[in-house]
Amino acid sequence: MLQEAEVQAAQIVAKAEETAATIREEAKKAAQKVRSEAESQASKLIEEGKKNGMLAELAAKKAAEKLRSEANNQANNIEKEANSRADQLVTEAQQKAG
């Protein structure tokens, strides 16, 4: 009976860890998509700036830098929140299995 409970507890934790890994992987993909889209927009912005002279190019580079920074912060937050949720899920499963 005790062994059966231990097996069930281990299964609960294993399932939570599997789900947590999926959450982290999906967050990583979402974060990378945010970064990629920002990089694409930043490159387009700089290219448009180049067409309109040096001053416009300089302004576009500054705007692109800010865009990349904001996207990176957003991506980091996506990953941070997902890691927090995943950790909480595993912790709750461990407590339940406890």
PyRosetta script that sets phi, psi and omega in degrees:
from pyrosetta import init, pose_from_sequence

init()
pose = pose_from_sequence("MLQEAEVQAAQIVAKAEETAATIREEAKKAAQKVRSEAESQASKLIEEGKKNGMLAELAAKKAAEKLRSEANNQANNIEKEANSRADQLVTEAQQKAG")
pose.set_psi(1, -43.9)
pose.set_omega(1, 179.0)
pose.set_phi(2, -65.2)
pose.set_psi(2, -40.7)
pose.set_omega(2, 178.6)
pose.set_phi(3, -63.6)
pose.set_psi(3, -39.3)
pose.set_omega(3, 178.4)
pose.set_phi(4, -62.4)
pose.set_psi(4, -42.3)
pose.set_omega(4, 178.0)
pose.set_phi(5, -64.5)
pose.set_psi(5, -39.0)
pose.set_omega(5, 178.6)
pose.set_phi(6, -66.0)
pose.set_psi(6, -39.4)
pose.set_omega(6, 177.7)
pose.set_phi(7, -64.2)
pose.set_psi(7, -45.2)
pose.set_omega(7, 178.3)
pose.set_phi(8, -62.5)
pose.set_psi(8, -40.8)
pose.set_omega(8, 178.8)
pose.set_phi(9, -62.8)
pose.set_psi(9, -44.1)
pose.set_omega(9, 179.1)
pose.set_phi(10, -63.3)
pose.set_psi(10, -38.0)
pose.set_omega(10, 178.8)
pose.set_phi(11, -66.5)
pose.set_psi(11, -39.8)
pose.set_omega(11, 178.5)
pose.set_phi(12, -61.5)
pose.set_psi(12, -46.7)
pose.set_omega(12, -179.3)
pose.set_phi(13, -66.9)
pose.set_psi(13, -41.9)
pose.set_omega(13, 179.9)
pose.set_phi(14, -61.8)
pose.set_psi(14, -42.7)
pose.set_omega(14, 178.5)
pose.set_phi(15, -63.8)
pose.set_psi(15, -41.1)
pose.set_omega(15, 178.5)
pose.set_phi(16, -64.3)
pose.set_psi(16, -41.1)
pose.set_omega(16, 178.8)
pose.set_phi(17, -66.0)
pose.set_psi(17, -36.9)
pose.set_omega(17, 177.1)
pose.set_phi(18, -65.0)
pose.set_psi(18, -45.3)
pose.set_omega(18, 178.2)
pose.set_phi(19, -63.7)
pose.set_psi(19, -41.0)
pose.set_omega(19, 178.8)
pose.set_phi(20, -61.5)
pose.set_psi(20, -41.6)
pose.set_omega(20, 178.4)
pose.set_phi(21, -63.0)
pose.set_psi(21, -38.9)
pose.set_omega(21, 177.6)
pose.set_phi(22, -65.2)
pose.set_psi(22, -42.7)
pose.set_omega(22, 178.1)
pose.set_phi(23, -59.5)
pose.set_psi(23, -46.1)
pose.set_omega(23, -179.2)
pose.set_phi(24, -63.9)
pose.set_psi(24, -42.0)
pose.set_omega(24, -179.1)
pose.set_phi(25, -65.7)
pose.set_psi(25, -43.0)
pose.set_omega(25, 178.2)
pose.set_phi(26, -64.1)
pose.set_psi(26, -38.6)
pose.set_omega(26, 178.1)
pose.set_phi(27, -65.5)
pose.set_psi(27, -39.8)
pose.set_omega(27, 178.7)
pose.set_phi(28, -61.6)
pose.set_psi(28, -43.0)
pose.set_omega(28, 178.0)
pose.set_phi(29, -63.6)
pose.set_psi(29, -44.2)
pose.set_omega(29, -179.9)
pose.set_phi(30, -63.7)
pose.set_psi(30, -41.9)
pose.set_omega(30, 179.6)
pose.set_phi(31, -64.0)
pose.set_psi(31, -42.1)
pose.set_omega(31, 178.9)
pose.set_phi(32, -64.9)
pose.set_psi(32, -36.6)
pose.set_omega(32, 177.7)
pose.set_phi(33, -64.0)
pose.set_psi(33, -42.3)
pose.set_omega(33, 177.8)
pose.set_phi(34, -60.4)
pose.set_psi(34, -46.3)
pose.set_omega(34, -179.9)
pose.set_phi(35, -63.7)
pose.set_psi(35, -42.6)
pose.set_omega(35, -179.1)
pose.set_phi(36, -64.2)
pose.set_psi(36, -44.2)
pose.set_omega(36, 179.5)
pose.set_phi(37, -63.9)
pose.set_psi(37, -39.9)
pose.set_omega(37, 178.6)
pose.set_phi(38, -65.2)
pose.set_psi(38, -40.5)
pose.set_omega(38, 179.1)
pose.set_phi(39, -63.6)
pose.set_psi(39, -41.2)
pose.set_omega(39, 178.3)
pose.set_phi(40, -62.9)
pose.set_psi(40, -46.2)
pose.set_omega(40, 179.0)
pose.set_phi(41, -64.2)
pose.set_psi(41, -40.2)
pose.set_omega(41, -179.9)
pose.set_phi(42, -63.8)
pose.set_psi(42, -42.0)
pose.set_omega(42, 179.0)
pose.set_phi(43, -63.6)
pose.set_psi(43, -42.2)
pose.set_omega(43, 177.9)
pose.set_phi(44, -63.5)
pose.set_psi(44, -40.4)
pose.set_omega(44, 179.7)
pose.set_phi(45, -61.3)
pose.set_psi(45, -44.6)
pose.set_omega(45, 179.8)
pose.set_phi(46, -66.4)
pose.set_psi(46, -41.9)
pose.set_omega(46, 178.6)
pose.set_phi(47, -60.9)
pose.set_psi(47, -42.2)
pose.set_omega(47, 177.5)
pose.set_phi(48, -64.5)
pose.set_psi(48, -39.8)
pose.set_omega(48, 178.6)
pose.set_phi(49, -62.6)
pose.set_psi(49, -39.9)
pose.set_omega(49, 179.8)
pose.set_phi(50, -60.8)
pose.set_psi(50, -33.5)
pose.set_omega(50, -179.1)
pose.set_phi(51, -70.0)
pose.set_psi(51, -19.3)
pose.set_omega(51, -173.6)
pose.set_phi(52, -111.3)
pose.set_psi(52, 19.2)
pose.set_omega(52, 174.7)
pose.set_phi(53, 101.6)
pose.set_psi(53, 172.0)
pose.set_omega(53, -174.1)
pose.set_phi(54, -64.9)
pose.set_psi(54, -41.4)
pose.set_omega(54, -178.6)
pose.set_phi(55, -64.9)
pose.set_psi(55, -43.2)
pose.set_omega(55, 177.8)
pose.set_phi(56, -65.3)
pose.set_psi(56, -37.3)
pose.set_omega(56, 178.5)
pose.set_phi(57, -65.1)
pose.set_psi(57, -42.7)
pose.set_omega(57, 178.5)
pose.set_phi(58, -62.3)
pose.set_psi(58, -44.1)
pose.set_omega(58, 177.9)
pose.set_phi(59, -63.7)
pose.set_psi(59, -40.0)
pose.set_omega(59, 179.4)
pose.set_phi(60, -65.1)
pose.set_psi(60, -38.7)
pose.set_omega(60, 178.5)
pose.set_phi(61, -64.6)
pose.set_psi(61, -40.2)
pose.set_omega(61, 177.5)
pose.set_phi(62, -65.0)
pose.set_psi(62, -44.1)
pose.set_omega(62, 179.2)
pose.set_phi(63, -64.9)
pose.set_psi(63, -39.2)
pose.set_omega(63, 179.0)
pose.set_phi(64, -65.0)
pose.set_psi(64, -40.2)
pose.set_omega(64, 177.8)
pose.set_phi(65, -61.4)
pose.set_psi(65, -43.1)
pose.set_omega(65, 178.8)
pose.set_phi(66, -66.3)
pose.set_psi(66, -41.4)
pose.set_omega(66, 178.6)
pose.set_phi(67, -60.0)
pose.set_psi(67, -46.2)
pose.set_omega(67, 178.4)
pose.set_phi(68, -62.4)
pose.set_psi(68, -42.6)
pose.set_omega(68, -179.0)
pose.set_phi(69, -63.1)
pose.set_psi(69, -45.8)
pose.set_omega(69, 179.4)
pose.set_phi(70, -64.2)
pose.set_psi(70, -40.2)
pose.set_omega(70, 178.9)
pose.set_phi(71, -66.2)
pose.set_psi(71, -39.8)
pose.set_omega(71, 178.9)
pose.set_phi(72, -64.4)
pose.set_psi(72, -41.4)
pose.set_omega(72, 176.7)
pose.set_phi(73, -62.7)
pose.set_psi(73, -43.1)
pose.set_omega(73, 178.6)
pose.set_phi(74, -62.7)
pose.set_psi(74, -43.9)
pose.set_omega(74, 179.5)
pose.set_phi(75, -63.7)
pose.set_psi(75, -42.4)
pose.set_omega(75, 177.9)
pose.set_phi(76, -61.4)
pose.set_psi(76, -39.5)
pose.set_omega(76, 178.7)
pose.set_phi(77, -65.9)
pose.set_psi(77, -38.7)
pose.set_omega(77, 177.4)
pose.set_phi(78, -59.0)
pose.set_psi(78, -48.1)
pose.set_omega(78, -178.9)
pose.set_phi(79, -67.3)
pose.set_psi(79, -40.3)
pose.set_omega(79, -179.4)
pose.set_phi(80, -63.2)
pose.set_psi(80, -46.0)
pose.set_omega(80, 179.6)
pose.set_phi(81, -64.6)
pose.set_psi(81, -39.9)
pose.set_omega(81, 179.0)
pose.set_phi(82, -65.9)
pose.set_psi(82, -42.3)
pose.set_omega(82, 177.8)
pose.set_phi(83, -62.5)
pose.set_psi(83, -39.5)
pose.set_omega(83, 178.6)
pose.set_phi(84, -63.4)
pose.set_psi(84, -45.7)
pose.set_omega(84, 178.1)
pose.set_phi(85, -62.8)
pose.set_psi(85, -42.7)
pose.set_omega(85, -179.2)
pose.set_phi(86, -64.6)
pose.set_psi(86, -44.0)
pose.set_omega(86, 178.5)
pose.set_phi(87, -62.2)
pose.set_psi(87, -41.8)
pose.set_omega(87, 179.7)
pose.set_phi(88, -63.7)
pose.set_psi(88, -41.4)
pose.set_omega(88, 179.1)
pose.set_phi(89, -60.1)
pose.set_psi(89, -46.0)
pose.set_omega(89, -179.6)
pose.set_phi(90, -66.7)
pose.set_psi(90, -42.8)
pose.set_omega(90, 179.6)
pose.set_phi(91, -60.6)
pose.set_psi(91, -44.3)
pose.set_omega(91, 178.6)
pose.set_phi(92, -64.0)
pose.set_psi(92, -38.6)
pose.set_omega(92, 178.4)
pose.set_phi(93, -66.2)
pose.set_psi(93, -40.2)
pose.set_omega(93, 178.5)
pose.set_phi(94, -64.2)
pose.set_psi(94, -40.1)
pose.set_omega(94, 178.5)
pose.set_phi(95, -66.9)
pose.set_psi(95, -41.4)
pose.set_omega(95, 179.1)
pose.set_phi(96, -64.3)
pose.set_psi(96, -40.8)
pose.set_omega(96, -179.7)
pose.set_phi(97, -73.9)
pose.set_psi(97, -26.8)
pose.set_omega(97, -175.4)
pose.set_phi(98, -23.8)
pose.dump_pdb("model.pdb")
